[in-house]
Amino acid sequence: MQLKVKSNIKRPGVFVVSPIGSINTATYRILEEKVDNILTRRPDVIIFDMEFTDYINSTGIRVLLKTKKAMKAANGRMIFTSLQPQIKKVFDILQAIPTLKVFANLQELDEYLDLMQKKERETT
């Protein structure tokens, strides 16, 4: 299956990347180019919405690890939502991304972010 990658700005500094299809040796560059373009904009957070990602191999994992490294160097964060069971299994097997938060969907992420901001406001 061909890969399409959609992206949008959720709010300033927060980008949502939505790969649709398979991330493999033939398609990973599509994702890599999209992410590299976003990284030039110095994001605070990149959210990978994986709802329509049906396959990932080691080249796709490499793109994600490269992104994680770039975000860490820039004091940014990388978050995953809507992992399909087979994609989650790959992450579990490889333990490739153990420190990242994974949310069921964007609504759950928004609720989490709202709660964190509310707690921060209460402490200041």
C-alpha positions in Angstrom: 0.0 0.0 0.0 1.2 3.5 -0.8 1.8 5.9 2.1 0.2 9.3 2.4 1.2 11.7 5.2 -1.1 14.5 6.3 0.0 17.1 8.7 -1.5 20.1 10.4 -0.9 22.6 13.1 -3.0 21.9 16.2 -1.9 25.1 17.8 1.3 27.1 17.6 4.2 24.8 18.1 2.1 21.6 18.0 2.0 19.6 14.9 0.0 16.5 14.1 1.4 14.0 11.6 -1.0 11.4 10.3 0.6 8.6 8.2 -2.0 6.7 6.2 -0.9 3.3 4.9 2.3 1.3 5.3 5.6 2.7 6.4 8.2 0.5 4.8 11.4 0.5 2.8 9.6 1.8 -0.3 7.6 4.5 1.5 9.5 5.7 4.6 11.1 8.7 2.7 7.6 10.2 2.4 7.2 10.3 6.2 10.9 11.4 6.7 10.5 14.3 4.3 7.3 15.5 6.0 8.9 15.2 9.5 12.1 16.9 8.4 10.1 19.8 7.0 8.2 20.1 10.3 11.5 19.9 12.3 12.8 23.0 10.5 9.9 24.9 12.1 11.2 24.1 15.6 8.0 22.4 17.0 7.4 22.1 20.7 5.4 18.9 20.2 4.9 16.4 17.3 1.9 14.2 17.6 1.9 11.1 15.5 -1.7 10.1 14.9 -1.3 6.5 13.8 -5.0 5.6 13.4 -4.6 4.8 9.7 -1.1 3.3 9.8 -1.4 -0.4 9.1 2.3 -1.5 8.9 5.7 -0.3 10.0 9.1 -1.9 9.5 12.6 -1.0 10.7 13.0 1.9 8.3 9.8 3.5 9.7 11.1 2.9 13.2 14.3 4.6 12.2 12.4 7.7 11.1 10.6 7.8 14.4 13.8 7.4 16.4 15.5 10.1 14.4 12.6 12.4 15.1 12.7 11.5 18.8 16.4 12.4 18.9 15.8 15.7 17.2 12.9 16.6 19.5 14.9 15.7 22.6 17.8 17.9 21.5 15.3 20.8 21.0 13.6 20.1 24.4 10.5 19.1 22.5 8.2 16.1 22.9 6.9 13.4 20.6 3.5 11.7 21.3 1.6 8.9 19.7 -2.1 8.5 19.4 -4.4 5.8 18.1 -1.8 3.0 17.7 -3.2 0.1 15.8 -2.6 -3.2 17.7 0.0 -4.5 15.2 1.9 -1.2 15.4 1.8 -1.2 19.2 3.1 -4.8 19.1 6.1 -3.7 17.1 6.9 -1.0 19.6 6.4 -3.4 22.5 8.7 -6.0 20.8 11.4 -3.5 20.0 11.0 -1.4 23.1 11.9 1.3 20.6 10.0 4.1 22.2 9.5 3.3 25.8 9.5 6.8 27.2 6.8 8.3 25.0 3.3 8.8 26.0 0.7 7.0 23.9 -2.9 8.1 23.9 -6.0 6.3 22.6 -7.0 9.3 20.4 -6.6 13.0 20.1 -9.5 13.7 22.5 -7.7 11.7 25.3 -4.5 13.7 24.5 -6.4 17.0 24.7 -8.0 16.0 28.0 -4.5 15.1 29.4 -3.0 18.4 28.2 -5.9 20.4 29.7 -5.4 18.6 33.0 -1.6 19.2 33.0 -2.1 22.9 32.2 -4.8 23.2 34.9 -2.4 21.7 37.5 0.4 24.1 36.4 -1.9 27.1 36.8 -2.9 25.9 40.2 0.7 25.8 41.4 1.6 29.2 40.1 
